[in-house]
Amino acid sequence: MTEKVTSQACAKLVAHVPSALRDYERVGLMPPVTRDANGHRLYGEDEIHWIEFVKCMRQTGMPLKEIRASLLALVGKKKN
């Protein structure tokens, strides 16, 4: 997949609700998402992989704070 898809289309691909996708970005569970000229979020393959990973972690019962810390460690970034 090389094209970017809207929040609605992405939500269908990952079997999640669009508001959860926005929340993942807002709380730092994924990098900022590209937006089109109208400000609509566009999700590519990398973003979809992030969402699927977070979704799997959530299914284990891991709190969002711990998921975020794990993701930051995974990409080698430090939280201020």
Helices and strands as residue ranges (DSSP letters): E 5-6, H 7-14, H 18-26, E 34-35, E 41-43, H 45-59, H 64-75
